[in-house]
Amino acid sequence: MKARRLFWNIVDKLEALIDQGVYPVGSRLPPERELAETYNVSRPTIREAIIALEVRERIEVKTGSGVYVVNKGAASRSAKSISAFELTQARALVEGEAAALAAATIQPDELAVLNQTLEDMCDPAQAESADQQFHEVIATATRNNAIILSVENLWELRKTVPEIIASYSEVCSQSSEQRLKEHTQIYEAIASGDPSAARKAMHDHFNRLINALFEASEAKALEEIKRKTDETRGLYSISHLSK
């Protein structure tokens, strides 16, 4: 997890320089070797940071030419077009397989951290951060950097796209006990070393979540229909003519 945090630190620093105009749109980032020397990290760490920036659509890697800064606006529009339903389905697909893989690769110290996040979820003040850490520990336990990066970026969407934040807040705040129960089932399946059970437990968790999102969406739609009906009723009612 230290290595993962390290490359994200590089991502943050490079993004800050891009936002400040030090590396404007269309400019080329320094070579990998130079970045490694500048930030005193290994070249593989720089490569991971470049992959993360490319996934975030902040840069474009042109083979044989270099790494170029691209327009952030296009990336923002792309992220905003992702719905809570799409995000949840993607998380189920990625994290279901991550849980299955982690069941065979997770280490005792990671299991201890995973168990601690369950305790932290009982505290409303820590529940959200503990939830994220739970899923990130599982991703890290896969020993697969592509999975780790995918989960990190899915969580980034979860925390930064306003529509997704609003949709999740409506359903997560109403099901804290169920959320803890589902995460406990995922933990137990991984701890027992059962990939199939771990995958199923993760899928069950997201299946409940996406159904809750649909129910919330339907309730909003019905509320809007009722509001419009009440407005129409008030507009065309003749009851006031009898007074």
Summary of the structure (lengths in Angstrom):
residues: 243
radius of gyration: 22.6
end to end distance: 73.6
largest distance: 85.3
contacts: 719
relative contact order: 0.10
helix: 77%
strand: 4%
